[in-house]
Amino acid sequence: MNKINLLAIDLAKDVFQIAGFSSRFKVLFNKKVKRAELMAFMAQQPPTQVVMEACYSSHYWARCFEQMGHNVRLLPAQHVTAFLRGNKSDPNDTIAIGEASGRPNIIPVPIKTVVQQDIQCLHRLRTLCVDQRKAVMNQARGLLSEYGVIAPLGHKAFRALISKVTDPQDQSISELLKEQFRLILEEHERHTRRIANLEKKLAQIASEQPICQLLLSIPGIGVINATAIYCAIGNGSQFKHARDFAVWLGLTPRSRQSGNSFSTGAITKRGNRYLRTQLVHGARSMLCRCKDKTDRVSLWGNALVARRGFNKACVAMAARLARLCWVLMQKNEMYKAM
């Protein structure tokens, strides 16, 4: 009987597909396993190589299997698709995962720790609250515009306006609607309090993590960016060069080469959209504050704004911040302005 050299698992909610491969990538079995049976099945297997797509619940299962002594690798889902043959099905998907694991150029996704998973959860909850608060404001603005009341931009101005139109002496809207807009104001304030609470928890986590403290020393990197970078890539050791991190974030120009022709375009926007957005926001904040500064990065940013415009300079500065973050994490050094 051939020895199992590799186990490829196609993750799901209730029914998982598992394929066993020999050392020559011959499929030894390819079967379905229910969720309640998966842990017992993996515990019975001798320590071996386990590969899965980096997707829904993959980091949880990876931590569980590592505790059993298995060597777990998570593969980027977009790189597994190219190895799919035939119709899309669970057995074919599992074989594609196993075959993709044999490619040396596919870089596995680092397995998140529980702390990194917690930080990611807090970030996603914060994003949800921000989106819900924005939805409440936009709906209120649209409803008020039907009564000739135009709401100014900004949270403070919005709260002041709602307080004004719900005042018993104000005649802008009827008493029927005043009750509803009071509830809208309460909902807005509830989201605001929860966002502040989540940011406070993220700040507390950042104060306890050495990597986050290192990142916070960089201009343009605040608590949101520092914790988002840490939960996304850990210490960044999966990247060989600083540019690789910027490429992974999609902050580098899209290029096209054929024969002797070569052209570049807008940024690729690959990778982690949330982290890329936050880095651009951090770069924008940094550029707004570096007009009178004389350090090397500020001078470079000011020259770029003058040459290419503010928005393009923000993206370029975000790419530079990403590279700077990676370099300092590898050197384990605080940022020093030069």
DRENKE-874738 format. One record per residue (C-alpha): x, y, z. Coordinates in nm, 4 decimals, padded with zeros to 6 digits. Layout:
# DRENKE-874738
      east     north        up
         X         Y         Z
...
***
This chain:
# DRENKE-874738
      east     north        up
   00.0000   00.0000   00.0000
   00.1344   00.3437  -00.0964
   00.2153   00.5776   00.1899
   00.0156   00.8997   00.2128
   00.2573   01.1844   00.1474
   00.0049   01.4678   00.1158
  -00.3518   01.5414   00.2217
  -00.5475   01.8023   00.0237
  -00.8682   01.9308   00.1849
  -01.1451   02.1280   00.0169
  -01.3073   02.3213   00.3013
  -01.6810   02.3698   00.3373
  -01.9436   02.4290   00.6041
  -02.0703   02.0758   00.6618
  -01.9180   01.8328   00.4081
  -01.5425   01.8336   00.3388
  -01.3582   01.6644   00.0521
  -01.0231   01.5012   00.1321
  -00.7753   01.3559  -00.1194
  -00.4635   01.1590  -00.0302
  -00.1582   01.1718  -00.2567
   00.1509   00.9551  -00.2764
   00.5031   01.0946  -00.3093
   00.4569   01.0831  -00.6902
   00.1274   01.2772  -00.6669
  -00.0812   00.9710  -00.7412
  -00.4334   01.0031  -00.5970
  -00.4753   00.7279  -00.3353
  -00.8271   00.8261  -00.2276
  -01.0700   01.1146  -00.2736
  -01.3681   01.1032  -00.0394
  -01.6196   01.3146   00.1475
  -01.6005   01.3593   00.5244
  -01.8666   01.5246   00.7384
  -01.7712   01.8068   00.9727
  -01.8337   01.5974   01.2865
  -01.5949   01.3283   01.1548
  -01.3138   01.5511   01.0264
  -01.1200   01.5963   01.3516
  -01.1279   01.2221   01.4269
  -01.0164   01.1386   01.0713
  -00.7205   01.3802   01.0854
  -00.6212   01.2601   01.4340
  -00.5905   00.9047   01.2988
  -00.3518   01.0106   01.0218
   00.0238   01.0064   01.0874
   00.1881   01.3526   01.0791
   00.1969   01.4553   00.7161
   00.1739   01.7528   00.4794
  -00.1753   01.9096   00.4688
  -00.2739   02.1698   00.2087
  -00.5886   02.3809   00.1881
  -00.7049   02.6953   00.0147
  -00.6731   03.0137   00.2207
  -01.0447   03.0794   00.2494
  -01.3418   03.0515   00.4836
  -01.2361   02.9008   00.8220
  -00.8985   02.7849   00.6819
  -00.6891   02.9470   00.9565
  -00.8973   02.7784   01.2275
  -00.8555   02.4344   01.0730
  -00.4857   02.4985   01.0102
  -00.4292   02.5698   01.3806
  -00.6238   02.2566   01.4759
  -00.4257   02.0318   01.2391
  -00.0922   02.1801   01.3476
  -00.1741   02.0875   01.7071
  -00.2101   01.7274   01.5834
   00.1450   01.7385   01.4447
   00.0623   01.7954   01.0773
   00.2567   02.0402   00.8598
  -00.0105   02.2714   00.7180
   00.0147   02.5006   00.4158
  -00.2528   02.7456   00.2991
  -00.2482   02.8246  -00.0732
  -00.3891   03.1455  -00.2291
  -00.7224   03.0491  -00.3842
  -00.6608   03.2424  -00.7084
  -00.3498   03.0337  -00.7814
  -00.5321   02.7041  -00.7299
  -00.7943   02.7816  -00.9961
  -00.5439   02.7355  -01.2789
  -00.4985   02.3682  -01.1846
  -00.8677   02.2781  -01.2007
  -00.9427   02.0221  -01.4738
  -01.2900   01.9232  -01.5908
  -01.6098   02.0500  -01.4349
  -01.6009   02.2293  -01.1034
  -01.6753   01.9770  -00.8296
  -01.5445   01.8993  -00.4827
  -01.3307   01.5997  -00.5992
  -01.1778   01.8041  -00.8840
  -01.1190   02.1029  -00.6547
  -00.9331   01.8820  -00.4067
  -00.7083   01.7382  -00.6783
  -00.6363   02.0930  -00.8003
  -00.5312   02.1950  -00.4460
  -00.2968   01.8952  -00.4250
  -00.1392   01.9645  -00.7634
  -00.0975   02.3365  -00.6889
   00.0900   02.2514  -00.3691
   00.3692   02.0987  -00.5768
   00.4472   02.4268  -00.7546
   00.7542   02.5934  -00.5968
   00.6586   02.9475  -00.7055
   00.3263   02.9545  -00.5194
   00.3932   03.1276  -00.1866
   00.1742   02.9900   00.0957
  -00.0334   03.2187   00.3139
   00.0961   03.2403   00.6735
  -00.1392   03.0882   00.9278
  -00.2916   03.3520   01.1528
  -00.2561   03.3256   01.5270
  -00.5587   03.3682   01.7521
  -00.4446   03.7247   01.8299
  -00.4234   03.8107   01.4592
  -00.7663   03.6577   01.4042
  -00.9058   03.8662   01.6921
  -00.7608   04.1862   01.5444
  -00.9054   04.1052   01.2026
  -01.2464   04.0455   01.3626
  -01.2338   04.3843   01.5380
  -01.1415   04.5566   01.2120
  -01.4323   04.3961   01.0278
  -01.6760   04.4877   01.3039
  -01.5498   04.8453   01.2925
  -01.5958   04.8548   00.9147
  -01.9515   04.7265   00.9579
  -02.0309   04.9992   01.2112
  -01.8778   05.2691   00.9896
  -02.0847   05.1505   00.6914
  -02.4050   05.1355   00.8959
  -02.3479   05.4841   01.0381
  -02.2833   05.6144   00.6872
  -02.6035   05.4481   00.5620
  -02.8056   05.6101   00.8409
  -02.6636   05.9542   00.7589
  -02.7213   05.9196   00.3843
  -03.0802   05.8052   00.4307
  -03.1516   06.0904   00.6708
  -03.0011   06.3431   00.4278
  -03.2150   06.2063   00.1446
  -03.5330   06.2168   00.3526
  -03.4678   06.5714   00.4768
  -03.3990   06.6974   00.1249
  -03.7636   06.6186   00.0404
  -03.8575   06.8870   00.2945
  -03.6096   07.1442   00.1669
  -03.3565   07.0748   00.4445
  -03.0042   07.0191   00.3105
  -02.7674   06.8506   00.5527
  -02.4032   06.9709   00.5557
  -02.1110   06.7294   00.5507
  -01.9513   06.5999   00.8681
  -02.0749   06.4054   01.1688
  -02.0805   06.7030   01.4048
  -02.2820   06.9145   01.1607
  -02.5183   06.6216   01.0977
  -02.5898   06.5734   01.4689
  -02.6449   06.9477   01.5131
  -02.8908   06.9534   01.2222
  -03.0920   06.6563   01.3497
  -03.1058   06.8142   01.6948
  -03.2317   07.1357   01.5344
  -03.5054   06.9829   01.3159
  -03.6329   06.7636   01.6021
  -03.6654   07.0604   01.8360
  -04.0330   07.1180   01.9274
  -04.0064   07.4828   01.8160
  -03.8709   07.3986   01.4706
  -04.1251   07.3784   01.1856
  -03.9064   07.2133   00.9186
  -04.0702   06.8709   00.9580
  -04.3883   06.7404   01.1183
  -04.4138   06.5956   01.4681
  -04.4638   06.2519   01.3140
  -04.1185   06.2616   01.1550
  -03.9477   06.4305   01.4490
  -03.9944   06.1143   01.6514
  -03.8328   05.9053   01.3770
  -03.5391   06.1439   01.3346
  -03.4752   06.1334   01.7086
  -03.4369   05.7561   01.6698
  -03.2022   05.8152   01.3739
  -02.9888   06.0438   01.5911
  -02.9783   05.7781   01.8662
  -02.8743   05.5157   01.6114
  -02.5986   05.7414   01.4780
  -02.4678   05.8044   01.8285
  -02.4820   05.4333   01.9123
  -02.2670   05.3480   01.6102
  -02.0279   05.6305   01.6988
  -01.9842   05.4983   02.0533
  -01.9237   05.1443   01.9301
  -01.6652   05.2620   01.6757
  -01.4831   05.4527   01.9494
  -01.4942   05.1439   02.1735
  -01.3517   04.9202   01.8988
  -01.0750   05.1717   01.8260
  -00.9926   05.1823   02.1974
  -00.9575   04.8029   02.2025
  -00.7351   04.8140   01.8925
  -00.5174   05.0784   02.0589
  -00.4833   04.8552   02.3648
  -00.3783   04.5594   02.1482
  -00.1298   04.7783   01.9604
   00.0308   04.8816   02.2904
   00.0888   04.5135   02.3755
   00.2344   04.4008   02.0407
   00.6017   04.4895   01.9696
   00.5477   04.4840   01.5920
   00.2604   04.7317   01.6213
   00.4727   04.9608   01.8397
   00.7458   04.9512   01.5761
   00.4982   05.0391   01.3002
   00.3474   05.3233   01.5034
   00.6837   05.5021   01.4919
   00.6374   05.5566   01.1153
   00.4638   05.8811   01.0031
   00.1308   05.8028   00.8392
   00.0897   05.4769   01.0332
  -00.1626   05.4946   01.3154
  -00.3356   05.2354   01.5288
  -00.5685   05.1254   01.2462
  -00.2852   05.0747   00.9964
  -00.0463   04.9165   01.2454
  -00.2942   04.6569   01.3678
  -00.4253   04.5910   01.0148
  -00.0720   04.5235   00.8852
   00.0090   04.2980   01.1804
  -00.3062   04.0884   01.1455
  -00.2594   04.0601   00.7681
   00.1074   03.9609   00.7391
   00.2484   03.9139   01.0897
   00.6169   04.0090   01.0706
   00.6179   03.9994   00.6890
   00.8713   03.7162   00.6660
   00.6769   03.5547   00.3782
   00.7979   03.8332   00.1473
   01.1571   03.8287   00.0184
   01.1748   04.1974  -00.0691
   01.0010   04.5175   00.0382
   00.8557   04.5606  -00.3105
   00.6897   04.2189  -00.2837
   00.4720   04.3541  -00.0020
   00.3701   04.6569  -00.2112
   00.2959   04.4244  -00.5053
   00.0841   04.1997  -00.2816
  -00.1161   04.5050  -00.1722
  -00.1787   04.6075  -00.5340
  -00.0007   04.9428  -00.4921
   00.2372   04.8950  -00.7861
   00.1588   04.9939  -01.1489
   00.0047   04.7393  -01.3823
   00.2566   04.6514  -01.6544
   00.2250   04.4965  -01.9992
   00.5158   04.3586  -02.1999
   00.5211   04.1982  -02.5447
   00.8354   04.1722  -02.7558
   01.0188   04.5040  -02.7340
   00.7171   04.7018  -02.6154
   00.6596   04.7732  -02.2469
   00.3945   04.9919  -02.0879
   00.2625   05.0665  -01.7387
  -00.0762   05.1823  -01.6198
  -00.2744   05.2338  -01.3030
  -00.2092   05.0306  -00.9885
  -00.3151   04.6653  -01.0014
  -00.5431   04.6784  -00.6912
  -00.4627   04.3166  -00.6140
  -00.4547   04.1760  -00.2634
  -00.6018   04.3140   00.0575
  -00.8387   04.5967  -00.0405
  -00.9034   04.7091   00.3172
  -00.5353   04.7395   00.4053
  -00.4583   04.9157   00.0766
  -00.7354   05.1695   00.1454
  -00.6119   05.2371   00.4973
  -00.2535   05.2878   00.3784
  -00.3704   05.5397   00.1182
  -00.5640   05.7248   00.3906
  -00.2513   05.7253   00.6065
  -00.0409   05.8536   00.3172
  -00.2949   06.1304   00.2509
  -00.2788   06.2388   00.6134
   00.1002   06.2333   00.6034
   00.1227   06.4422   00.2849
  -00.1106   06.7041   00.4327
   00.1339   06.7488   00.7235
   00.4706   06.7373   00.5479
   00.4626   07.0672   00.3559
   00.7033   07.2446   00.5931
   00.9137   06.9422   00.6892
   01.2684   06.8851   00.5639
   01.3263   06.5130   00.6192
   01.3972   06.2962   00.3161
   01.0541   06.1302   00.2906
   00.8696   06.4627   00.3273
   01.0834   06.6304   00.0619
   01.0216   06.3357  -00.1707
   00.6462   06.3574  -00.1080
   00.6330   06.7347  -00.1635
   00.8234   06.7034  -00.4913
   00.5903   06.4266  -00.6048
   00.2811   06.6351  -00.5274
   00.4215   06.9224  -00.7330
   00.5101   06.6914  -01.0229
   00.2160   06.4465  -01.0397
  -00.0655   06.5925  -00.8289
  -00.1916   06.5161  -00.4790
  -00.3977   06.2018  -00.5478
  -00.1264   06.0171  -00.7400
   00.1244   06.1234  -00.4761
  -00.0978   05.9656  -00.2065
  -00.0880   05.6266  -00.3803
   00.2876   05.6500  -00.4376
   00.3412   05.7470  -00.0733
   00.1244   05.4520   00.0372
   00.3495   05.2185  -00.1624
   00.6553   05.3743  -00.0023
   00.5037   05.3398   00.3443
   00.4349   04.9719   00.2752
   00.7974   04.9136   00.1759
   00.9191   05.1089   00.4775
   00.6996   04.9027   00.7110
   00.8435   04.5786   00.5745
   01.2055   04.6982   00.6040
   01.1651   04.8085   00.9661
   00.9873   04.4851   01.0597
   01.2741   04.2804   00.9193
   01.5377   04.4965   01.0900
   01.3272   04.5225   01.4085
   01.4086   04.8925   01.4315
   01.2070   05.2064   01.5043
   01.1689   05.4686   01.2341
   01.4229   05.7503   01.2356
   01.3627   06.0567   01.0204
   01.6589   06.1445   00.7981
***
